[in-house]
Amino acid sequence: MKLLAELIVGLQHGWPYRLALGFFAAYPIVTSILWITTSMFFLRRWERAGARDDDAADDTALPTVTVLIPAHNEAEVIAGTLEAACRIDYPRYEVVVVDDGSTDDTSARVQPFLAGRGVRLVQKKVNEGKALALNDAWPLCRGEVVLTLDADAAPDPLILRRLAPHFRSARVAAVTGNPRVRNFDTFMARLQAIEFSSIVSLLRRSQRVWGRIVTVSGVVAAFRRSAVADVGGFSPNMPTEDIELTWKLQKRFYDVRYEARAIVWMTVPTSLRGLYRQRLRWARGLMQVFHKHADVALHWKYRRMWPMFVESALSIVWALCFVVLTGIWVASYAIGVPPVGASPIPNLWGMTIGTLCLLQLLVGTLVDRQYDRGILRYYAYAVWYPLVYWMFLSLTTVLSLNWLFRRPVAAAVRWNTQRSGSAA
């Protein structure tokens, strides 16, 4: 025990520990300030300007769109999604559902929509995963632009009028929308509602200002059909095909954008187990993308991708610091030695980090309030975000680090849809 105590104390007086401690404190402060300021620039430069452009939009100049919905065992929710998709206000669009080897009544629930409502069904007999379902349906789409939706998402009627005008620029290959949480029945769901406003939404606004976006949202994203074909389509062997496709498009110098006014209502995991499985998959997917596209950091021609690459890499390092430092502090308290740089009573650094985190959460909530009127009532849950959610997300990141060194498998990643709060 004495040797362990000496090791823990000595560790906390070395320069690696102090370097990690300084980075752990500085990273959330710098990023909060950066995200808030750049997202405000986006709000003024593009978000408000986009509303004025929409008022002057000419329907005849808008592209034909295919709304593509991949589904696997989604009998519980697919009818609601199709009802919302059929209410979209847009002059020329079709809806295509890809049933990827479902073993439930998914196809039967789609049948009533096939007659006279512009809906088509592609029925696959074998579950081959979301990426292959999208790839198989891609040549069958009639639209110049393809909007992909999750089978449990409800798009806003104006979603295509928000997304389609971006494709007037020939360089635009993808535009991701603004997913909003619609199920608030548990503590975890309410935390995610705050997260999507104050972390995901603000970060995508900031990344748009930087020039490159880490990922389009798998829940809602519109693609130029020819651009996706140009980069070889979705990658079946990647756990997060949306992240990987985003990087492939930007490595071919296509433009990927974020449209905050393109709203879709989604269902999030309501249990800790469901959220853990989802975030573990997301973290593993990002690690695999880093492994596959490590050359982004090495070539000058990819320099416009460097900001998002560096920010993503630093977020992984910060998560590792968070978990390791917390482990050291717990061990230090366990042996009765006050840890260096940690205190149960918030100090200057802790108060600064906490204040800026809450400010960022408030700014994100206020900005997205125009799209989600009820979001402000859940701001009280923001206090739990730095206390609970940071550690939870950091753990999933650290547990996925070994995927950073794994070569992607050759086999397709298949999905296993589960509902009732445990969905991944």
C-alpha positions as CSV (number, residue, x, y, z in Angstrom):
1,M,0.0,0.0,0.0
2,K,2.9,2.3,0.8
3,L,4.5,1.7,-2.6
4,L,1.1,2.4,-4.3
5,A,0.7,5.6,-2.4
6,E,4.3,6.8,-3.3
7,L,3.5,5.9,-7.0
8,I,0.3,7.9,-7.1
9,V,1.9,10.9,-5.3
10,G,5.0,10.8,-7.6
11,L,2.8,10.5,-10.6
12,Q,1.0,13.7,-9.7
13,H,4.2,15.7,-9.5
14,G,5.5,14.7,-13.0
15,W,5.3,16.9,-16.1
16,P,3.0,14.5,-18.0
17,Y,0.4,14.8,-15.3
18,R,0.6,18.6,-15.2
19,L,0.4,18.7,-19.0
20,A,-2.7,16.5,-19.0
21,L,-4.2,18.6,-16.2
22,G,-3.7,21.8,-18.1
23,F,-5.1,20.4,-21.3
24,F,-8.1,18.9,-19.4
25,A,-8.9,22.4,-18.0
26,A,-8.2,24.5,-21.1
27,Y,-9.9,22.4,-23.8
28,P,-13.5,22.8,-22.6
29,I,-12.9,26.6,-22.0
30,V,-11.4,27.2,-25.5
31,T,-13.9,25.1,-27.3
32,S,-17.0,26.6,-25.6
33,I,-15.8,30.1,-26.5
34,L,-15.0,29.0,-30.1
35,W,-18.4,27.2,-30.6
36,I,-20.4,30.1,-29.2
37,T,-18.7,32.8,-31.2
38,T,-18.6,30.9,-34.5
39,S,-22.1,29.6,-34.3
40,M,-23.3,33.2,-33.8
41,F,-21.5,34.1,-37.0
42,F,-23.3,31.2,-38.7
43,L,-26.7,32.4,-37.3
44,R,-26.1,35.9,-38.7
45,R,-24.4,35.0,-42.0
46,W,-26.4,31.9,-43.2
47,E,-29.3,31.0,-41.0
48,R,-31.1,34.4,-41.2
49,A,-30.0,35.0,-44.8
50,G,-31.3,31.6,-45.7
51,A,-34.8,32.6,-44.6
52,R,-34.7,35.6,-46.9
53,D,-33.5,33.4,-49.8
54,D,-36.4,30.9,-49.3
55,D,-38.9,33.7,-49.6
56,A,-37.6,34.4,-53.2
57,A,-37.2,30.7,-54.2
58,D,-38.7,29.6,-57.5
59,D,-40.4,26.2,-57.5
60,T,-39.4,25.5,-61.1
61,A,-35.7,25.8,-60.2
62,L,-35.9,23.3,-57.4
63,P,-34.5,19.8,-58.1
64,T,-36.6,16.6,-58.0
65,V,-36.0,14.8,-54.7
66,T,-36.3,11.2,-53.5
67,V,-37.0,10.6,-49.8
68,L,-35.2,7.3,-49.1
69,I,-36.1,5.5,-45.9
70,P,-34.1,2.3,-45.0
71,A,-35.9,0.1,-42.5
72,H,-35.3,-3.1,-40.6
73,N,-37.9,-4.4,-38.2
74,E,-39.6,-1.0,-38.0
75,A,-43.3,-2.1,-38.0
76,E,-44.0,-0.1,-34.9
77,V,-42.9,3.3,-36.4
78,I,-42.8,3.1,-40.2
79,A,-46.4,4.2,-40.7
80,G,-45.9,7.4,-38.7
81,T,-42.8,8.2,-40.6
82,L,-44.6,7.7,-44.0
83,E,-47.5,9.8,-42.9
84,A,-45.1,12.7,-42.1
85,A,-43.1,12.1,-45.4
86,C,-46.3,12.3,-47.4
87,R,-47.2,15.7,-45.9
88,I,-44.0,17.3,-47.1
89,D,-44.6,20.6,-49.0
90,Y,-42.6,20.3,-52.1
91,P,-43.5,20.3,-55.8
92,R,-41.6,17.2,-57.1
93,Y,-40.6,14.3,-54.8
94,E,-41.1,10.6,-54.3
95,V,-40.8,8.4,-51.2
96,V,-38.9,5.1,-51.4
97,V,-38.8,2.6,-48.5
98,V,-36.1,-0.1,-48.4
99,D,-37.2,-3.0,-46.3
100,D,-33.8,-4.7,-45.5
101,G,-34.8,-8.3,-44.6
102,S,-37.3,-7.4,-41.9
103,T,-38.7,-10.3,-39.9
104,D,-41.7,-8.4,-38.7
105,D,-44.6,-6.6,-40.5
106,T,-42.6,-3.7,-41.8
107,S,-43.5,-4.3,-45.5
108,A,-47.2,-4.9,-44.6
109,R,-47.3,-1.5,-42.8
110,V,-45.9,0.2,-46.0
111,Q,-48.5,-1.4,-48.3
112,P,-51.3,1.1,-47.7
113,F,-49.1,3.9,-48.8
114,L,-48.2,2.5,-52.2
115,A,-51.4,3.4,-54.0
116,G,-51.6,7.0,-55.2
117,R,-49.3,8.5,-52.6
118,G,-46.0,8.5,-54.4
119,V,-44.5,5.8,-52.3
120,R,-42.5,2.8,-53.6
121,L,-41.2,-0.2,-51.7
122,V,-37.9,-2.0,-52.3
123,Q,-38.1,-5.3,-50.4
124,K,-34.9,-7.2,-49.7
125,K,-35.1,-10.8,-48.4
126,V,-31.8,-10.7,-46.5
127,N,-30.7,-8.3,-43.8
128,E,-27.4,-6.9,-45.2
129,G,-27.2,-3.7,-43.1
130,K,-28.2,0.0,-43.6
131,A,-25.3,0.9,-46.0
132,L,-26.0,-1.9,-48.4
133,A,-29.8,-1.1,-48.2
134,L,-29.1,2.5,-49.3
135,N,-26.6,1.4,-52.0
136,D,-29.1,-1.1,-53.5
137,A,-31.8,1.5,-53.6
138,W,-29.6,4.3,-54.9
139,P,-29.9,3.4,-58.7
140,L,-33.7,3.2,-58.3
141,C,-34.1,6.7,-57.1
142,R,-35.5,9.2,-59.6
143,G,-34.5,12.4,-57.8
144,E,-31.4,14.4,-58.5
145,V,-31.2,14.9,-54.7
146,V,-31.8,12.0,-52.2
147,L,-33.0,12.8,-48.7
148,T,-32.2,9.8,-46.3
149,L,-34.4,9.5,-43.2
150,D,-34.4,7.1,-40.3
151,A,-37.5,4.9,-40.2
152,D,-38.5,6.4,-36.8
153,A,-38.1,10.1,-37.9
154,A,-40.9,12.6,-38.7
155,P,-39.7,15.3,-41.1
156,D,-41.1,18.9,-40.9
157,P,-43.4,19.7,-43.9
158,L,-40.9,22.4,-45.1
159,I,-37.8,20.2,-44.8
160,L,-37.2,19.9,-48.6
161,R,-37.7,23.6,-49.2
162,R,-34.9,24.2,-46.7
163,L,-32.5,21.6,-48.0
164,A,-33.0,21.7,-51.8
165,P,-31.9,25.3,-52.5
166,H,-28.4,24.4,-51.3
167,F,-28.0,22.2,-54.4
168,R,-28.1,25.1,-56.7
169,S,-24.3,25.2,-56.1
170,A,-22.7,22.5,-58.1
171,R,-20.1,21.9,-55.4
172,V,-22.6,20.9,-52.8
173,A,-22.8,17.1,-52.3
174,A,-24.6,16.9,-49.0
175,V,-26.7,19.0,-46.6
176,T,-27.5,17.7,-43.1
177,G,-30.5,18.8,-41.2
178,N,-31.4,19.6,-37.6
179,P,-32.6,16.6,-35.6
180,R,-34.9,17.4,-32.7
181,V,-35.8,15.1,-29.8
182,R,-39.5,14.3,-29.6
183,N,-39.6,11.8,-26.6
184,F,-38.9,13.5,-23.3
185,D,-40.2,10.8,-20.9
186,T,-37.0,10.0,-19.2
187,F,-34.0,11.8,-17.6
188,M,-31.6,10.5,-20.3
189,A,-33.9,11.6,-23.1
190,R,-34.1,15.1,-21.7
191,L,-30.4,15.3,-21.4
192,Q,-30.1,14.3,-25.1
193,A,-32.6,17.1,-26.0
194,I,-30.2,19.6,-24.4
195,E,-27.3,17.9,-26.1
196,F,-28.7,18.1,-29.6
197,S,-29.3,21.9,-29.2
198,S,-26.2,22.9,-27.3
199,I,-23.6,20.5,-28.5
200,V,-24.5,18.9,-31.8
201,S,-26.3,21.9,-33.3
202,L,-23.8,24.5,-32.2
203,L,-20.9,22.4,-33.3
204,R,-22.3,21.9,-36.7
205,R,-22.8,25.6,-37.1
206,S,-19.2,26.2,-36.1
207,Q,-17.9,23.5,-38.4
208,R,-19.8,25.1,-41.3
209,V,-17.9,28.3,-40.6
210,W,-14.6,26.4,-40.5
211,G,-15.4,25.0,-43.9
212,R,-15.7,21.3,-43.2
213,I,-18.2,19.2,-41.2
214,V,-17.2,16.0,-39.3
215,T,-20.4,14.2,-40.1
216,V,-23.9,14.6,-41.6
217,S,-26.6,13.2,-39.4
218,G,-27.7,9.7,-40.2
219,V,-31.2,10.6,-39.1
220,V,-31.6,13.4,-41.8
221,A,-29.3,14.2,-44.6
222,A,-29.8,15.2,-48.3
223,F,-27.3,14.1,-50.9
224,R,-26.6,14.8,-54.5
225,R,-27.1,11.4,-56.1
226,S,-24.3,11.7,-58.6
227,A,-21.8,12.8,-55.9
228,V,-22.4,9.8,-53.7
229,A,-22.0,7.5,-56.8
230,D,-18.8,9.3,-57.6
231,V,-17.2,8.3,-54.2
232,G,-18.4,4.8,-54.4
233,G,-21.6,5.0,-52.3
234,F,-21.9,4.1,-48.6
235,S,-19.3,1.8,-47.1
236,P,-21.0,-1.4,-45.8
237,N,-18.2,-2.3,-43.5
238,M,-18.1,0.9,-41.4
239,P,-20.1,1.0,-38.1
240,T,-21.1,4.6,-38.9
241,E,-21.6,4.9,-42.7
242,D,-22.7,8.5,-42.4
243,I,-19.4,9.8,-40.9
244,E,-17.4,7.8,-43.4
245,L,-19.4,9.1,-46.4
246,T,-19.0,12.7,-45.1
247,W,-15.2,12.3,-45.1
248,K,-15.1,10.6,-48.5
249,L,-17.1,13.5,-50.1
250,Q,-15.0,16.2,-48.6
251,K,-11.8,14.4,-49.6
252,R,-13.1,14.7,-53.1
253,F,-13.5,18.4,-52.5
254,Y,-17.2,18.4,-52.4
255,D,-19.0,20.9,-50.1
256,V,-21.0,19.5,-47.2
257,R,-23.3,21.9,-45.4
258,Y,-25.5,22.2,-42.3
259,E,-29.1,23.6,-42.6
260,A,-30.5,24.4,-39.1
261,R,-33.9,25.1,-40.4
262,A,-34.4,21.6,-41.9
263,I,-36.1,20.0,-38.9
264,V,-36.8,16.3,-38.3
265,W,-38.3,14.9,-35.1
266,M,-36.5,11.8,-33.9
267,T,-36.8,9.2,-31.1
268,V,-33.8,8.8,-28.9
269,P,-32.8,6.0,-26.5
270,T,-34.6,6.4,-23.2
271,S,-32.5,4.0,-21.1
272,L,-28.9,4.1,-20.0
273,R,-28.3,0.8,-21.7
274,G,-29.7,2.0,-25.0
275,L,-27.8,5.2,-25.0
276,Y,-24.6,3.4,-24.1
277,R,-24.9,1.0,-27.0
278,Q,-25.7,3.9,-29.4
279,R,-22.7,6.1,-28.3
280,L,-20.3,3.1,-28.2
281,R,-21.2,2.5,-31.9
282,W,-20.7,6.1,-32.7
283,A,-17.4,6.2,-31.0
284,R,-16.2,3.1,-32.7
285,G,-17.3,4.4,-36.0
286,L,-15.3,7.6,-35.5
287,M,-12.2,5.6,-34.6
288,Q,-12.6,3.5,-37.7
289,V,-12.9,6.6,-39.9
290,F,-9.7,8.0,-38.3
291,H,-7.9,4.8,-39.1
292,K,-9.2,4.7,-42.7
293,H,-8.6,8.4,-43.4
294,A,-5.5,9.1,-41.4
295,D,-3.9,10.5,-44.6
296,V,-6.1,13.6,-44.1
297,A,-3.5,14.9,-41.6
298,L,-0.5,14.2,-44.0
299,H,-1.4,16.0,-47.2
300,W,-1.6,19.7,-48.0
301,K,-4.4,19.1,-50.4
302,Y,-6.6,18.2,-47.5
303,R,-5.7,21.2,-45.4
304,R,-9.3,22.5,-45.3
305,M,-10.2,19.3,-43.4
306,W,-7.5,19.9,-40.8
307,P,-9.6,21.9,-38.4
308,M,-12.2,19.2,-38.0
309,F,-9.6,16.5,-37.9
310,V,-7.6,18.3,-35.1
311,E,-10.8,19.1,-33.1
312,S,-12.0,15.5,-33.3
313,A,-8.6,14.2,-32.3
314,L,-8.4,16.6,-29.4
315,S,-11.8,15.6,-28.2
316,I,-10.6,12.0,-28.0
317,V,-7.5,13.0,-26.1
318,W,-9.6,15.1,-23.7
319,A,-11.9,12.1,-23.0
320,L,-8.8,10.0,-22.3
321,C,-7.5,12.7,-19.9
322,F,-10.9,12.9,-18.2
323,V,-11.0,9.1,-17.5
324,V,-7.4,8.7,-16.5
325,L,-7.3,11.8,-14.3
326,T,-10.5,10.8,-12.6
327,G,-9.1,7.4,-11.9
328,I,-6.0,9.0,-10.3
329,W,-8.1,11.3,-8.2
330,V,-10.3,8.5,-6.9
331,A,-7.2,6.4,-6.1
332,S,-5.6,9.4,-4.4
333,Y,-8.6,10.0,-2.2
334,A,-8.8,6.3,-1.4
335,I,-5.3,6.3,0.1
336,G,-6.0,9.5,2.0
337,V,-3.9,11.8,-0.1
338,P,-5.5,15.0,-1.5
339,P,-4.9,14.9,-5.3
340,V,-3.1,17.7,-7.1
341,G,-5.4,19.9,-9.1
342,A,-8.7,18.3,-7.9
343,S,-11.0,19.4,-5.2
344,P,-14.5,18.4,-4.1
345,I,-15.2,22.1,-3.7
346,P,-15.3,23.9,-7.1
347,N,-12.2,26.0,-7.5
348,L,-11.5,28.8,-10.1
349,W,-10.9,26.4,-13.0
350,G,-13.9,24.2,-12.1
351,M,-16.2,27.2,-11.8
352,T,-14.9,28.6,-15.1
353,I,-15.4,25.4,-17.0
354,G,-18.9,24.9,-15.4
355,T,-20.0,28.4,-16.1
356,L,-18.9,28.3,-19.8
357,C,-20.5,24.9,-20.2
358,L,-23.8,26.2,-18.9
359,L,-23.5,29.3,-21.0
360,Q,-22.9,27.2,-24.1
361,L,-25.9,25.0,-23.2
362,L,-28.0,28.1,-22.7
363,V,-26.9,29.7,-26.0
364,G,-27.7,26.5,-27.9
365,T,-31.1,26.2,-26.3
366,L,-32.0,29.8,-27.0
367,V,-30.8,29.6,-30.7
368,D,-32.8,26.4,-31.4
369,R,-35.9,27.6,-29.4
370,Q,-37.2,29.0,-32.7
371,Y,-37.4,25.5,-34.0
372,D,-38.3,23.6,-30.8
373,R,-40.5,25.8,-28.7
374,G,-40.5,23.5,-25.7
375,I,-36.8,23.0,-25.4
376,L,-36.2,25.8,-22.9
377,R,-38.2,24.0,-20.2
378,Y,-35.5,21.3,-20.0
379,Y,-32.6,23.7,-19.5
380,A,-32.7,22.9,-15.8
381,Y,-31.2,19.5,-16.7
382,A,-28.2,21.2,-18.1
383,V,-26.5,21.2,-14.7
384,W,-26.2,17.4,-15.0
385,Y,-24.4,17.6,-18.4
386,P,-20.9,18.4,-17.2
387,L,-21.4,16.3,-14.0
388,V,-22.8,13.1,-15.5
389,Y,-22.9,13.2,-19.3
390,W,-19.2,14.2,-19.9
391,M,-18.0,11.2,-17.9
392,F,-20.5,8.8,-19.6
393,L,-19.4,10.0,-23.1
394,S,-15.7,9.9,-22.2
395,L,-16.0,6.3,-21.0
396,T,-17.6,5.2,-24.3
397,T,-14.8,7.0,-26.2
398,V,-12.0,5.4,-24.2
399,L,-13.6,2.0,-24.4
400,S,-13.5,2.4,-28.2
401,L,-9.9,3.5,-28.5
402,N,-8.7,0.0,-29.6
403,W,-10.9,0.5,-32.8
404,L,-8.5,3.3,-33.8
405,F,-5.9,0.6,-34.6
406,R,-8.2,-1.9,-36.2
407,R,-8.4,-2.3,-39.9
408,P,-12.1,-2.2,-41.0
409,V,-13.5,-5.7,-41.4
410,A,-14.5,-6.9,-44.9
411,A,-18.0,-8.0,-44.0
412,A,-21.0,-5.7,-44.0
413,V,-22.1,-4.2,-40.7
414,R,-25.7,-5.4,-40.1
415,W,-28.3,-3.7,-38.0
416,N,-30.4,-5.2,-35.3
417,T,-33.3,-2.7,-34.6
418,Q,-34.6,-2.7,-31.1
419,R,-37.2,-0.4,-29.6
420,S,-38.7,0.4,-26.2
421,G,-35.8,2.4,-24.9
422,S,-33.0,0.0,-25.6
423,A,-32.3,0.9,-29.2
424,A,-28.8,1.4,-30.4
